Amino acid sequence: MDRPKPNARKRLLANKLRRLREDAGLTQVEAGEPMRFNKNKMSRIELGHLPDYNGFLALLDRYGVIVSDYEEWVSQYDRAWEKGWWHAYGIDGRGYVSLEADADEVRTYQLGLIPGLLQTEAWMRAAFAGARDPLTGRRLENAVAVRLRRQTRLTDDPPLQLHAIIDESALRRPDLLPDEQCAQLEHIIDCAELPNVTVQVVPIYHGLHPGRDGSFTVLSYPRLAEPDIAYLEHGFGSLQFEKAKDVNAARLVFRHLADLAYDEPDSIRLIRQVIAET
């Protein structure tokens, strides 16, 4: 039976443990020997299946972490085992919400949808109702509540840094009433006025470009001193990329799309034009 995938916080802490071991010049076998952790157990630990508390402290000691620095490590360990606020809405800690909750910066490109952090409630409800697995009842209400709570990060202290690139086709969706469509576009303009939010639009006339392959997001964690993660959601699930070469590829595509897109003032002018045409 396969073990469930560890949540994002456990994986982030596991990556730090791996780097501690590498900095100490130890192999997995050498690192685990004093605790009688075999190579398989060490491998699982570094994938996010963290040991018990005493085993965790033993690893810190093995890697040369001084006792006066334990407090921060123990705080991260406790945090990794906590259930995030999203659990109350029936969402586990292994998906996008938990990744975003710990991020300081989000760079997202959306092909056919307005980014969730910029959606009005009416847009959310239309998007959830039109999904491959439409949400109704309590599931729908929970999904809306989670997305609305995520949006508070844009005005929290410290605020989440958001750079959103939107394909023009997402601005011209016929599945909302005209008033709702205009309200959504006005909401994007309002969000773009926040100092931590950048909005760009890729105009339709560019035709084929790398963004036509689909939407993706790059999440950054400078406060946690953790490497970026790339996230890709598709019609049948999602993928998370943590290897440097994959994340670098996502960053390169994002930069290319930012160069293709209108700058923010021209993007806002285009959005106002779409409002006038609606």
SULSUL-V801147 format. One record per residue. N is the residue number from 0. SS is DSSP state (@ for helix, = for strand, . for the rest). OMEGA is omega as a letter, one per 30 degrees, with the letter a starting at -180 (* if undefined). Layout:
n->{N & N}
ss->{SS & SS}
omega->{OMEGA & OMEGA}
//
This chain:
n->{0 & 1 & 2 & 3 & 4 & 5 & 6 & 7 & 8 & 9 & 10 & 11 & 12 & 13 & 14 & 15 & 16 & 17 & 18 & 19 & 20 & 21 & 22 & 23 & 24 & 25 & 26 & 27 & 28 & 29 & 30 & 31 & 32 & 33 & 34 & 35 & 36 & 37 & 38 & 39 & 40 & 41 & 42 & 43 & 44 & 45 & 46 & 47 & 48 & 49 & 50 & 51 & 52 & 53 & 54 & 55 & 56 & 57 & 58 & 59 & 60 & 61 & 62 & 63 & 64 & 65 & 66 & 67 & 68 & 69 & 70 & 71 & 72 & 73 & 74 & 75 & 76 & 77 & 78 & 79 & 80 & 81 & 82 & 83 & 84 & 85 & 86 & 87 & 88 & 89 & 90 & 91 & 92 & 93 & 94 & 95 & 96 & 97 & 98 & 99 & 100 & 101 & 102 & 103 & 104 & 105 & 106 & 107 & 108 & 109 & 110 & 111 & 112 & 113 & 114 & 115 & 116 & 117 & 118 & 119 & 120 & 121 & 122 & 123 & 124 & 125 & 126 & 127 & 128 & 129 & 130 & 131 & 132 & 133 & 134 & 135 & 136 & 137 & 138 & 139 & 140 & 141 & 142 & 143 & 144 & 145 & 146 & 147 & 148 & 149 & 150 & 151 & 152 & 153 & 154 & 155 & 156 & 157 & 158 & 159 & 160 & 161 & 162 & 163 & 164 & 165 & 166 & 167 & 168 & 169 & 170 & 171 & 172 & 173 & 174 & 175 & 176 & 177 & 178 & 179 & 180 & 181 & 182 & 183 & 184 & 185 & 186 & 187 & 188 & 189 & 190 & 191 & 192 & 193 & 194 & 195 & 196 & 197 & 198 & 199 & 200 & 201 & 202 & 203 & 204 & 205 & 206 & 207 & 208 & 209 & 210 & 211 & 212 & 213 & 214 & 215 & 216 & 217 & 218 & 219 & 220 & 221 & 222 & 223 & 224 & 225 & 226 & 227 & 228 & 229 & 230 & 231 & 232 & 233 & 234 & 235 & 236 & 237 & 238 & 239 & 240 & 241 & 242 & 243 & 244 & 245 & 246 & 247 & 248 & 249 & 250 & 251 & 252 & 253 & 254 & 255 & 256 & 257 & 258 & 259 & 260 & 261 & 262 & 263 & 264 & 265 & 266 & 267 & 268 & 269 & 270 & 271 & 272 & 273 & 274 & 275 & 276 & 277}
ss->{. & . & . & . & . & . & . & @ & @ & @ & @ & @ & @ & @ & @ & @ & @ & @ & @ & @ & @ & @ & @ & . & . & . & . & @ & @ & @ & @ & @ & @ & @ & @ & . & . & . & @ & @ & @ & @ & @ & @ & @ & . & . & . & . & . & . & . & @ & @ & @ & @ & @ & @ & @ & @ & @ & @ & . & . & . & . & @ & @ & @ & @ & @ & @ & @ & @ & @ & @ & @ & @ & @ & @ & @ & . & . & . & @ & @ & @ & @ & @ & . & . & . & . & . & . & @ & @ & @ & @ & @ & @ & . & . & . & = & = & = & = & = & = & . & . & . & . & . & @ & @ & @ & . & . & @ & @ & @ & @ & @ & @ & @ & @ & @ & . & . & . & . & . & . & . & @ & @ & @ & @ & @ & @ & @ & @ & @ & @ & @ & @ & @ & @ & @ & @ & @ & @ & . & . & . & . & . & . & = & = & = & = & = & = & = & @ & @ & @ & @ & . & . & . & . & . & . & @ & @ & @ & @ & @ & @ & @ & @ & @ & @ & @ & @ & @ & @ & @ & . & . & . & . & = & = & = & = & = & = & . & @ & @ & @ & . & . & . & @ & @ & @ & @ & . & . & = & = & = & = & = & = & @ & @ & @ & . & = & = & = & = & = & = & = & = & = & . & . & = & = & = & = & = & . & . & @ & @ & @ & @ & @ & @ & @ & @ & @ & @ & @ & @ & @ & @ & @ & @ & @ & . & . & . & @ & @ & @ & @ & @ & @ & @ & @ & @ & @ & @ & @ & @ & @ & .}
omega->{a & l & l & a & l & l & a & a & l & a & l & l & l & l & l & l & l & a & l & a & a & l & l & l & a & l & l & l & a & a & a & a & a & a & a & l & l & a & a & l & l & l & l & l & a & l & l & l & a & l & l & a & a & l & l & l & l & l & l & l & l & a & l & l & a & a & a & l & a & a & a & l & l & l & l & l & l & a & a & a & l & l & a & a & a & l & a & l & l & l & a & a & a & a & a & a & a & l & a & a & a & a & l & a & l & l & a & l & a & a & a & a & l & l & a & a & a & a & l & a & l & l & l & a & l & a & a & a & a & a & l & l & a & l & l & l & a & l & l & a & l & a & l & a & l & a & l & l & l & a & l & l & a & a & l & l & g & a & l & l & a & l & a & l & a & l & a & a & l & a & a & a & a & a & l & l & a & a & l & l & l & l & l & a & l & l & l & l & l & a & a & l & l & a & a & a & l & l & l & l & l & a & a & a & l & l & a & l & a & l & l & l & l & a & l & a & l & a & a & a & a & l & l & a & a & l & l & l & l & a & a & l & l & a & a & l & a & l & l & a & a & l & a & a & l & a & l & l & l & l & l & l & a & l & l & l & l & l & l & a & l & l & a & l & l & l & l & l & l & l & l & l & l & l & a & a & a & *}
//
